């Protein structure tokens, strides 16, 4: 069995585990979504459902183009983090409707994280066309969406492969500007093998440094977590993510490097 086959099999195991990990609210797997256009359409649908008090019909192409532009203009993970947190914990996009009404549509409400109307989804093998001339098309492993937007990117590696190779792979994607457009909101990078897991904050190409990649530590004894299932239970399950305030972050200066710890993911 090739390394690539092993990685695809492990990817399937990981997705199956996240979907069935238990709890009142978990990840929903969407295998039918394979392209960026489908991801935008999925986000649009969730945005419309979560704003019934502001919208009486689906957004038109012109109206949603304003939303796409606002998200695509998030030029750094830091600015994306500011957008996701929003004002007083509520993230909104501003839209001029075709009937001349002006509305603010809620993307995230921190009070709803882990419950309420928050939607948690998994997509994988997303096809990405090259952004820079002369570069290759890419296919991402696994993306975790919250309310339709990409928050966590996971690259799976076969057993015995250093997880840092997955982070270096994502660094290449950053250099190729693949984490732009729809993927501008990406906050956390996870490289995972069956017995090796490392994670770090998404960052710009010039600031990328795997020295800031962490292993998850058990709270009871501060020992590093190597097993992928234990990592999923601790960091990626919805109840634990809610408990650890997923999508809630400490204030930090723009020049500082985001440090992910046990209490705040973003």
C-alpha positions in Angstrom: 0.0 0.0 0.0 1.4 3.4 -1.0 1.9 6.3 1.4 -0.7 8.2 -0.5 -3.2 5.4 -0.1 -2.4 5.2 3.6 -3.0 8.9 4.0 -6.4 8.7 2.2 -7.5 5.8 4.4 -6.4 7.7 7.5 -8.3 10.8 6.2 -11.5 8.6 5.9 -10.9 7.3 9.5 -10.5 10.8 10.9 -13.6 12.2 9.2 -15.7 9.2 10.4 -14.4 9.6 13.9 -15.2 13.4 14.0 -18.7 12.8 12.7 -19.4 10.1 15.3 -17.4 11.3 18.2 -20.6 11.9 20.3 -22.2 14.9 22.0 -25.3 17.0 21.3 -23.8 18.8 18.3 -21.1 17.4 16.0 -19.5 17.8 12.6 -21.6 17.0 9.5 -19.6 15.6 6.6 -20.4 17.0 3.1 -18.7 14.7 0.6 -20.6 16.3 -2.3 -18.8 19.6 -1.8 -15.6 19.5 -3.9 -15.0 23.1 -5.3 -14.7 26.6 -4.0 -17.9 27.6 -5.8 -19.8 25.0 -3.9 -18.2 26.2 -0.6 -19.4 29.8 -1.3 -22.9 28.4 -2.1 -22.9 26.5 1.2 -21.9 29.5 3.2 -24.5 31.7 1.4 -27.2 29.2 2.4 -26.2 29.2 6.0 -25.9 33.0 6.1 -29.5 33.3 4.8 -30.9 30.7 7.2 -29.2 32.4 10.2 -30.6 35.9 9.3 -34.4 35.4 8.9 -35.1 38.7 10.6 -33.0 40.6 8.0 -33.8 38.6 4.8 -37.2 37.7 3.3 -35.6 35.9 0.3 -32.3 34.5 -0.8 -29.5 36.9 -1.6 -29.2 37.9 -5.2 -25.9 37.4 -7.1 -25.2 41.1 -6.8 -25.9 41.1 -3.1 -23.8 38.1 -2.2 -20.9 39.4 -4.3 -20.6 42.1 -1.6 -20.2 39.4 1.0 -17.7 37.5 -1.1 -15.7 40.7 -1.5 -15.6 41.6 2.2 -14.4 38.1 3.1 -11.9 37.9 0.2 -10.4 41.3 1.3 -9.3 39.8 4.6 -5.6 40.0 3.8 -4.0 38.4 6.9 -5.1 35.7 9.4 -5.0 38.5 12.0 -7.5 40.6 10.2 -9.6 37.5 9.6 -9.5 36.8 13.4 -10.7 40.3 14.0 -13.6 39.8 11.6 -14.5 36.4 13.1 -14.7 37.9 16.6 -16.5 41.0 15.4 -17.8 43.7 17.6 -18.7 42.6 21.1 -18.5 39.0 20.0 -20.8 39.4 17.0 -19.3 39.2 13.5 -21.4 40.8 10.7 -21.2 41.6 7.0 -22.7 44.7 5.5 -24.9 44.4 2.4 -26.8 46.8 0.3 -29.9 44.9 -0.9 -31.4 45.3 -4.3 -34.4 47.1 -2.9 -32.2 49.8 -1.4 -32.4 48.5 2.1 -29.1 48.4 4.1 -28.6 45.3 6.4 -26.0 43.8 8.6 -26.0 40.0 8.4 -24.7 38.0 11.3 -21.9 35.5 10.4 -20.9 34.5 14.0 -22.4 35.2 17.4 -20.1 34.2 20.2 -23.0 33.4 22.4 -24.2 30.7 19.9 -20.8 28.9 19.6 -21.2 25.3 20.4 -24.9 25.5 20.4 -27.8 27.4 19.0 -27.7 28.1 15.3 -24.0 27.4 14.8 -23.3 24.9 12.0 -20.3 22.6 12.0 -19.3 20.9 8.8 -16.4 18.9 7.3 -15.3 18.9 3.7 -12.3 17.2 2.1 -10.4 16.9 -1.1 -11.3 20.4 -2.1 -10.0 21.3 -5.6 -8.2 24.6 -5.7 -7.1 26.2 -8.9 -3.7 28.0 -8.9 -3.8 31.6 -7.7 -0.3 32.5 -8.9 0.8 32.1 -12.5 2.8 28.9 -13.2 1.8 27.2 -10.0 -0.1 23.8 -9.7 -3.7 23.1 -8.9 -4.0 21.9 -5.3 -6.3 19.5 -3.4 -6.7 20.2 0.3 -7.1 17.2 2.7 -9.7 18.1 5.3 -11.3 21.5 6.2 -13.5 22.2 9.2 -16.1 24.8 8.5 -18.0 26.8 11.2 -21.1 28.5 9.9 -19.8 27.7 6.4 -16.5 29.4 6.7 -13.1 27.6 6.9 -11.6 27.8 10.4 -9.3 24.7 10.7 -7.3 23.1 7.9 -6.0 19.5 8.5 -3.4 17.7 6.5 -3.2 14.0 7.2 0.0 12.0 7.1 0.7 8.3 7.1 1.9 6.6 10.3 5.6 7.1 10.7 5.7 10.4 8.8 6.7 13.5 10.8 3.6 15.6 11.2 5.8 18.7 10.5 5.8 17.7 6.9 2.1 18.5 6.8 2.8 21.9 8.3 5.5 22.5 5.7 3.0 21.5 3.0 0.5 24.1 4.3 3.4 26.6 4.3 3.7 26.0 0.6 0.0 26.6 0.1 0.4 29.9 2.0 3.3 30.9 -0.2 1.1 30.1 -3.3 -1.7 32.3 -1.8 -4.0 29.4 -1.7 -5.4 30.5 1.7 -7.0 33.6 0.1 -10.5 34.2 -1.2 -12.9 31.9 0.4 -10.1 30.5 2.6 -9.1 33.9 4.0 -10.8 33.1 7.3 -8.6 30.1 8.0 -7.2 30.3 11.6 -5.6 27.0 12.6 -3.4 24.6 10.8 -3.3 21.0 12.0 -0.9 18.3 10.8 -1.9 14.9 12.0 -0.6 11.3 11.7 -1.9 8.4 13.7 0.8 8.9 16.4 2.0 12.4 15.8 0.0 15.7 15.9 1.1 19.3 15.7 -0.9 22.4 15.3 -0.3 26.1 14.9 -1.9 29.4 14.0 -2.3 30.3 10.4 0.0 33.1 9.5 1.6 34.9 6.6 4.3 33.5 4.5 7.1 35.6 6.0 6.1 34.8 9.6 5.6 31.1 9.1 7.8 29.2 11.6 7.2 25.6 12.8 8.9 26.5 16.0 5.5 27.9 16.9 3.8 24.5 16.2 2.5 22.8 19.4 1.6 19.4 20.6 -1.6 19.3 22.6 -1.0 18.8 26.3 -3.2 16.9 28.7 -4.5 19.2 31.4 -4.1 16.6 34.2 -0.4 16.1 33.7 0.8 18.4 30.9 2.1 15.5 29.0 2.0 15.8 25.2 -0.7 14.1 23.2 0.5 11.9 20.3 -2.6 9.8 19.6 -4.9 11.2 16.9 -8.1 10.1 18.6 -7.1 11.7 21.9 -6.3 14.9 20.1 -9.7 14.9 18.4 -11.5 14.3 21.7 -9.6 17.2 23.3 -9.5 19.8 20.6 -11.8 19.0 17.7 -15.0 17.7 19.3 -17.7 20.3 19.6 -18.3 19.9 23.3 -14.6 20.4 24.0 -14.3 23.1 21.5 -17.2 24.9 23.1 -15.7 24.4 26.6 -12.4 25.8 25.4 -14.1 28.8 23.8 -13.7 28.0 20.2 -13.9 31.2 18.1 -13.2 33.2 21.2 -9.7 34.8 21.4 -7.6 37.0 23.6 -6.9 40.5 22.4 -3.4 40.8 21.0 -1.4 43.4 19.1 -1.2 43.2 15.4 2.5 42.8 15.5 2.4 39.9 17.9 2.4 36.2 17.0 -0.8 34.3 18.0 0.0 31.7 20.6 -2.6 28.9 20.8 -3.1 27.6 24.3 -5.5 25.5 26.3 -8.1 28.2 26.7 -8.3 30.1 23.4 -8.2 28.8 19.9 -8.5 32.1 18.1 
